[in-house]
């Protein structure tokens, strides 16, 4: 395990740090789209300050992201997104905002990002998640996750659907975001990031229904997808 952790740390240094310029460039794009949200909550001057401070905090977090595979990994982007959210949370906390207030702002940022994308493109992406190739790949990745190659990664099981109640499902028994935020002493933020799955599913048309999450203290997150269905969280 010690050798594995050392190898993972080496991969972190090689993977994330070598891509820092691109990661920051991508973050700048997100911040640009989120500006209206920041201005609405803080006014123009403070919005600029928060954006700058969040960028610096995010840059500091980049080396601390756990390596879970290269860009072809299913969840690397999710992990990077959680670091961006954590950076904003830390900055807003310094400005006297609660985690609940931060959660609402992050939700607004996600909505702004989705609104900036063509709806037809979002729907096309959603449809692709139901094609045989994607489903087969997801099934394969679920089996591979059981090997627990990377300690900071997700572990999940593919659930075959019946085509009526749902097309397919995913049961996550380990969550990379929960793990990462736990190491950063920010467990309280995790449930607010879980909620972001719903506006995204609505935009993609993937019909997510979920009744429990690890972040809420349950043993798993039970994702069930059905193309075109209304999203639902119970």
NUKEDREN-835192 format. One record per atom (N, C-alpha, C, O): x, y, z. Coordinates in steps of 0.1 Angstrom, whole numbers, plus 5000, padded with zeros to 4 digits. Last residue first. Example, Ala and Ser with C-alpha at 12.3 -4.5 7.8 and 13.67 -1.06 7.14 Angstrom:
BEGIN
512849785071513749895071512950005079513450115080513249435078512349555078513249675078514249675085
# end
This chain:
BEGIN
464351154959463451124970464251124983463651104994464451314929465251284941464251264952463551354956464251294894463551284907464551244918465351154916463551404860464451364871463751374884462751444886461451254836461651364845462651324857462451204862462851074809462051074821462451204829463551254828464651044787463451124786462551144798461651224798465850734797465850834787464550914786463550844784466750674829465750634818465650754809465250864813468750554855468550644843467550584834467450464831469650584888468850504879468450604867467850704869471950544914471550624902470750524893471150414891472450544946471650454936471150534925470050594925475150524965474350624958473750544947474450474939475450364998475650374984474850494978473950544984474850375024475950275020476250295005477250245001474450715036474050585032475150505027476250545025475250975043475450865053474950725049474950635057475051145023474051165033474151055044473351035052477051065006477251195013476251215024476551285034475950844994476950825004477150945012477350935025472350874989473750904986474650874997474250865009469150774974470150784985471550814980471850794969467550774952466950784965467850794977467450814988467150914920468150864930467450884944466850984947466850924885466150904898467150854908467850754905467351104855467951044868466951044879466151134881466951144826465951094836466451034848466050924852468451254807468851124810467951064822468150954826468651514795467451424792467651284796467151194790470451704800470851594791469651504787469751434777469151864818469651924806469951814796469751834784468651674839467551744832467951804819467251784809471251624846470451514841469251574833468851524823471951874857472651824846471851714839471851704826470251904878470051994867470851944855470451974843471251664893469951674888469751784877469051754867473851684902473551584892472151604886471951554874473951864923474251914909473951814898473851844887473651734946472451794941472651834926471751844918476351684953475451574948474251624941473851564931477151924963477651884950476851764945476751754932475951914988475552024979476052004964475552054955477251705001475851694997475351794987474451774979479951825005479651714996478151704992477851694980480452005025480152055011479551955002478851984993481151875047479851945047479451995034478252015031483751785044482651695042481251765041480451715033486251905044485151975038483951885035483251905025488951825048488051865059486851955055486552055061490151705027490251855028489451915039489252035040489451445029490851475031491051625033492051665039486751485021487051445034488551475038488851515049487051544994486551655003486851615018486951705026487851284985488751404983488351514993489151575000485651124991487051094997487851224996488551255006483551234977483451224992484851204998485151265008484651204951484451334956484351334972484851424979484650924948485951004948485751144954486751194960482850694966482750814958484050894959484550934970481750364966482750454970482750574961482650554949479450264955479750224969480950304975481150304987476950334933478350374938478450334952477650374961475250174909475350184924476750214928477650134926473450264881474850264887474650274902474050364907471350134855471650204868473050184872473750104867469150174827470250114834470550194846470050304848466450234823467250174812468550104817468849994813463650164844464850244841465650164830465450044829461150064841461350144853462650224850462650344854461749954814460450014818460650114830460450234829464149844810463549924799462249994803461750074795465349724831464349644824463649724812462749674806468949744835467649794835466649704828467049614821471649634855470949614843469449664845468849634855474049824870472749764873471949754859471649854853477449814879476449844869475149764871475249644874478949954907478349834901477349884891476549974893482050124918480550114914480249984907481049914902484150354931483850214930482350194928481550244936486350624923484950574925484950414924485750364916489650684938488650664927487250624932487150594944491750694955490850804954489750794944489050894942493250464950492550474963491550594963490550584970493150274921493450404927492650434939491350424939492150014919493550044914494050174920495150194924489949844926490449954934491849994931492750004940488549654913489949624916490649734925491649704931486149764907486249664918487649634922487849584933486449894883486549974895486649884908487149924918486049704864487349744866487549814879488549804886483249694864483949574868485349614871485949564881482749954854482249914867482949794872483349784884483849944829484450034839484049994853484750004862481949774816483349734818484049814829484849754837479649934817479649804824481049754826481349694837480550144801480250174815480250044823480750034835480750014777481950074783481750094798482650074806478049954772479049844773480349894780480949824789477050204770476550124781477550004783477849964795478350294747478550364760478150274772478950264781477450114728478850134730479150194744479950144752474650144728475250024732476650034736477149974746473450464742473850374731474650254736475250264746473050634762472250514762472550424750471950314749474650854759474850774771474050644772474150564781473650984737474850894735475050804747475650704746471751144748471351034740472450934739472250804739473351344760472451264768472051134761472151024767474351464737475251404746474451304755474951194758471951574727472751474719473651394728473851274727471351754747470451644744471151534737470951414739473451934743473251874755472451744754472751644760472852024717474151954719474051874733474551764734470452144720470552034711471751954714471751824713471252364736470352264742470352134733470352024739474452494738473352464730472452344735473052244738475452634769475652534759474352514751473252524756474752814788475652864778475852764767476452794757473252674806472552764797473452814786472952854775475252534819474352464811473652554801473352514790476452754833477152674824476352594814476552594802474252824849474852924840475652854829475552884817473952604865472852634856473352734846472952724834476352624879476152504870475052534861475152504849475952854893477052854884476852734874477052754862473852774910473552884900474652884889474352914878475152594926474052554918473752654907473552614895476852774939477452674930476352614921476652594909474952914954475752984944476352884934476352914922474052714971473052784962473852854950473452854939476352654985475752554977474752614967474752564955476852894999477752854988477152744979477352754967474752875017474752985007475752954995475352984984475552645031474252645024474252765013473752735002477852725042477952625032476652615024476652585012477853095045477652955050477852855039477852895027480253355042479153285037479053145043480153085046482453515049481353505059480153435054479053435060484653505034483853625032482553615040481653695038485553255039486353375044485653505043485853595051483653125024483753105039484453215045484153265056484453184999483253245004483153225019482553315026486853034998486853174996485653245002485753345009485852775001486852825010486952975010487053045020484152754978483652734992484552805002484152875011485952764957484952874959484452874973484252974979487352524962488052654961487152774964487452864972485352344958485952354971486752494972486652554983484852364931483852404940484352424954483952514962487352274921486852414918485752454928485852574932487252014931488252104936487952254933488252334941485151914916484951924931486052014937485752084947486151914890485052004894484852024909484552134913488051714893488551844891487451944894487652054900486151504895487151534906487651674905487751744915484951504871484151524883485051564894484651654902487151444854486551574853485651604865485551724870487651174862488651284864488051424864488351504872485850974856485451064867486551174870486351244879486550794836485250844836485050964845484151044843489650864820488950814832487550874832487350994828490950994801490050904796489250834808488250764806492951144813491751214809490651124804489451164802494050884836494251004827492951064823491851034829493550814871493650774857493750904849493551014854493450934895492550824893492550774879491550704874495351114918495351054905494450934904494550844912493851374938494351234937494351184923493351214915495051704941494051614935494651474934495751454929497051874949496451784960495451684954494951594961497752044929498651934933498151834943498651724944495352214930495652124919496652014922496351894919495052394950494552264952494952164941494952044944496152634941496752564952496352424954497052344959494252694922495652664918496352594929497152504926492152754939492052634930493452594925493752474925493052994950492852874959492752744950493252644955493153154927494353124934494153004943495052914944490353154920491353104911492653064918493252964915489353284943488953144940489953084930490352964932490353534940490753464951490453314949491253224953489053614916490553614917491053524928491953444927486353604924486853524912488353514913488853404910486353784945486053644947486553564936487053454939486854024930487753984941487553834944488553764945484654044914485954034908486953974918487853894915482654064933482653954924483953934918484453814917483154314944483454194952483454074943484153974946482354474921483754474927484054354935485154294933479554404916480654384906482054384912482854294909477754194939478054314933479354304924480054204926477053944949478054014956478354154951478954234957475053814934475153784948476053884956475853914967475353904908474053904914474153894929473353964937478053854903477653994904476254004911476054094919477953574902478753634913478253784915478153824926476353534880475953474893476653544904476053584914477853654860476553704863476053664877475353734884480153484860480253624865478853684868478753754878480253234850479653244863479553394868479053414878481653254826480253214825479453244839478253274839484153304838483553404829482053384828481253474828484653074851484453194859483753304850482953374855485052894830483852874839483553004847482453044849487353004819486153004811484852984820483853044818489152964840488853094836487553104828486753194829489352684839488652744851488252894847487252934852490752644816489352594816488652664828487452694827493152764825492452814814491052774813490152854811493852584845493452724849492752794838491952874840494252354830493252354840492852494844491652524847496352444814495052414808493952414818492852464816498352474834498052584825496652564819495852654819498552214845498052324853497652444844496552504847499551974837498352024830497852154836496652194833501551904854501951934840500751984832501052044821499951864877500851984876501252014862501352124858498551624870497851754872498851874871498451974865500751434863499551454856498951584858498751664848502951434880503151434865501851474858501951534848501851434905502751544901502951554886503051664881500351204904499751334906500651444901500151534893502351014901501451034890500751164891500451234881503451024927504251064915503451094903503651184895501250934941501751074943502651114932502551234927501150674932500050764930500450904931500050994923503550574943503350584929502250674925502350754915502950594970504050674965503950684950504250794944500850414972500550554975501750644969501450754964502250184966501150224957500850374959500650444950503950164987504550174974503450224964503750314955502050125007502950245008503550274994503650384990500849885000500050005000500950135000500550224993
# end
